[in-house]
Amino acid sequence: MWWKLGGLLVLTAALVIGVIPIRTHAVLYDPAKSLPPPMPSLGEMFSTMYLTPGTALLISVILAAAGFVALKIIRGQR
């Protein structure tokens, strides 16, 4: 039972993070004159995420579905 709930947690987190848009910006640099910009860290990527109304609704639906499946898993083990 616990491995099923753990898998559900990982899948839910991946779906929620996957649907959140990430703001990006173009970087202009000359490879012959300057170093390339550093790769963004995971924390920087999370800080540039933003929620649209559709994204917030989709996250709510994903969490509700995961909660329903979790209840089915827990009740099915009794």
Backbone bond lengths (Angstrom), bond angles and torsions (degrees), N, CA, C in turn:
res aa  C-N    CA-C-N  psi(-1)  N-CA   C-N-CA  omega(-1)  CA-C   N-CA-C  phi
1 M - - - 1.444 - - 1.530 110.96 -
2 W 1.320 116.96 -42.08 1.462 119.13 -175.19 1.521 111.94 -68.93
3 W 1.320 117.37 -33.10 1.460 118.20 178.79 1.520 110.58 -70.28
4 K 1.338 117.25 -30.89 1.459 120.05 176.60 1.524 110.70 -67.62
5 L 1.336 115.92 -42.94 1.461 119.54 178.49 1.529 111.30 -66.50
6 G 1.336 116.73 -37.38 1.465 120.52 177.03 1.522 111.54 -64.33
7 G 1.332 116.17 -42.66 1.466 120.21 176.45 1.514 112.06 -63.39
8 L 1.327 115.90 -39.94 1.465 120.47 177.66 1.526 110.86 -63.95
9 L 1.330 116.84 -39.43 1.467 120.87 178.09 1.523 111.15 -62.84
10 V 1.325 116.72 -44.89 1.472 120.87 -179.98 1.535 110.58 -65.23
11 L 1.321 116.80 -44.14 1.462 120.63 179.63 1.533 111.25 -63.75
12 T 1.328 116.91 -42.24 1.465 120.41 178.58 1.512 111.27 -63.10
13 A 1.329 117.18 -45.50 1.465 120.45 178.80 1.526 111.07 -61.35
14 A 1.325 117.26 -41.26 1.470 120.34 179.35 1.525 111.29 -64.91
15 L 1.331 117.46 -40.89 1.464 120.18 178.53 1.526 111.49 -66.46
16 V 1.329 116.89 -43.25 1.470 120.15 -179.73 1.529 110.30 -63.66
17 I 1.316 117.41 -46.38 1.474 120.04 179.97 1.525 110.28 -67.37
18 G 1.330 117.12 -33.23 1.463 121.31 -178.46 1.521 113.99 -69.00
19 V 1.330 118.61 -25.89 1.456 119.82 -177.10 1.524 113.35 -93.49
20 I 1.332 118.11 -8.75 1.459 120.43 -178.77 1.531 109.13 -81.65
21 P 1.335 117.26 124.34 1.464 118.98 178.55 1.530 111.16 -67.94
22 I 1.311 115.72 147.65 1.463 121.80 178.76 1.513 108.09 -115.79
23 R 1.332 116.15 126.75 1.469 120.02 176.74 1.517 109.05 -74.25
24 T 1.301 115.34 135.64 1.466 120.26 177.18 1.517 108.69 -126.82
25 H 1.307 115.00 162.58 1.456 119.68 175.36 1.521 108.52 -141.65
26 A 1.299 114.43 148.06 1.468 119.62 -179.40 1.528 109.48 -79.22
27 V 1.304 114.75 143.41 1.458 120.76 177.76 1.519 107.13 -120.34
28 L 1.317 115.31 126.48 1.458 120.43 179.19 1.527 108.51 -105.64
29 Y 1.295 116.48 121.47 1.464 120.26 175.58 1.517 108.78 -146.44
30 D 1.300 114.35 154.99 1.460 121.27 179.59 1.529 107.72 -100.06
31 P 1.324 119.16 113.88 1.464 120.33 -177.34 1.526 113.36 -61.32
32 A 1.316 116.76 -24.71 1.456 118.97 -178.96 1.527 112.02 -79.45
33 K 1.333 118.04 -21.73 1.473 120.73 -174.07 1.521 114.38 -113.22
34 S 1.332 118.00 -25.14 1.467 118.50 -176.06 1.526 110.81 -137.04
35 L 1.307 114.42 164.28 1.459 120.60 177.68 1.528 109.65 -76.49
36 P 1.316 117.66 150.77 1.471 118.98 176.64 1.525 109.94 -67.72
37 P 1.320 116.18 153.92 1.469 118.41 178.61 1.528 110.25 -65.95
38 P 1.323 117.26 150.68 1.467 119.47 -179.32 1.529 111.29 -68.90
39 M 1.306 115.54 151.70 1.472 120.61 176.46 1.528 108.77 -67.46
40 P 1.329 117.56 138.70 1.464 118.66 179.55 1.526 111.31 -69.72
41 S 1.314 115.10 147.03 1.460 119.33 177.32 1.526 109.69 -82.08
42 L 1.311 116.60 170.06 1.453 121.29 179.30 1.533 110.57 -62.57
43 G 1.333 116.58 -38.56 1.463 120.90 178.21 1.521 112.08 -64.29
44 E 1.322 117.27 -40.10 1.467 120.92 177.54 1.520 111.06 -65.76
45 M 1.341 117.42 -36.29 1.461 119.97 178.25 1.525 110.61 -66.53
46 F 1.331 117.71 -40.75 1.456 120.28 178.32 1.523 111.77 -67.84
47 S 1.332 117.40 -32.11 1.466 119.48 -179.01 1.527 112.07 -72.26
48 T 1.332 118.62 -19.08 1.462 120.43 179.68 1.522 112.69 -95.35
49 M 1.327 118.12 4.95 1.462 120.75 177.79 1.527 109.63 -76.92
50 Y 1.298 116.24 147.33 1.462 121.06 175.96 1.522 109.44 -141.42
51 L 1.325 115.78 154.51 1.457 120.79 -176.54 1.516 110.95 -106.95
52 T 1.300 116.11 129.68 1.457 121.87 170.19 1.530 106.42 -97.16
53 P 1.336 118.72 164.31 1.474 118.82 178.35 1.535 113.21 -58.10
54 G 1.324 117.09 -38.50 1.461 120.08 177.96 1.517 112.00 -66.33
55 T 1.326 116.74 -37.21 1.459 120.68 179.24 1.526 110.21 -67.04
56 A 1.329 116.44 -43.16 1.469 119.96 178.95 1.529 110.34 -61.98
57 L 1.318 117.39 -39.67 1.468 121.21 177.94 1.521 110.85 -65.48
58 L 1.326 117.08 -43.75 1.460 120.90 179.48 1.528 111.31 -63.66
59 I 1.327 117.47 -39.85 1.464 120.74 176.98 1.524 110.05 -63.05
60 S 1.343 117.38 -41.18 1.469 120.89 178.28 1.525 111.09 -62.02
61 V 1.328 116.67 -41.64 1.466 120.43 179.17 1.536 110.41 -65.25
62 I 1.328 117.50 -42.56 1.468 121.11 178.91 1.523 110.40 -61.86
63 L 1.344 117.16 -45.17 1.463 120.48 -179.79 1.526 111.66 -65.99
64 A 1.337 117.30 -38.80 1.465 120.26 178.26 1.529 110.67 -65.15
65 A 1.322 117.21 -42.91 1.463 120.68 178.79 1.530 110.98 -64.54
66 A 1.327 116.84 -41.09 1.463 120.07 178.83 1.528 110.58 -66.23
67 G 1.321 117.17 -38.43 1.461 120.26 176.70 1.519 111.73 -63.51
68 F 1.336 117.10 -41.10 1.463 121.60 177.59 1.526 110.95 -62.82
69 V 1.331 116.79 -45.05 1.472 120.33 179.17 1.527 110.01 -64.99
70 A 1.328 117.31 -39.58 1.466 120.09 178.89 1.522 110.75 -62.31
71 L 1.322 118.00 -42.71 1.465 120.88 177.33 1.525 111.11 -62.93
72 K 1.326 117.43 -40.17 1.473 120.49 177.50 1.541 110.72 -62.96
73 I 1.329 116.64 -39.95 1.470 120.19 179.39 1.525 110.14 -65.44
74 I 1.324 116.48 -45.64 1.471 120.36 -177.78 1.531 110.32 -65.93
75 R 1.312 117.85 -44.86 1.465 121.06 -178.80 1.528 111.85 -70.17
76 G 1.288 117.83 -28.15 1.456 120.99 -179.52 1.515 113.33 -74.72
77 Q 1.326 118.85 -16.11 1.460 122.69 -177.85 1.529 112.71 -88.09
78 R 1.320 118.50 -6.83 1.472 120.13 -177.97 1.487 111.87 -80.35
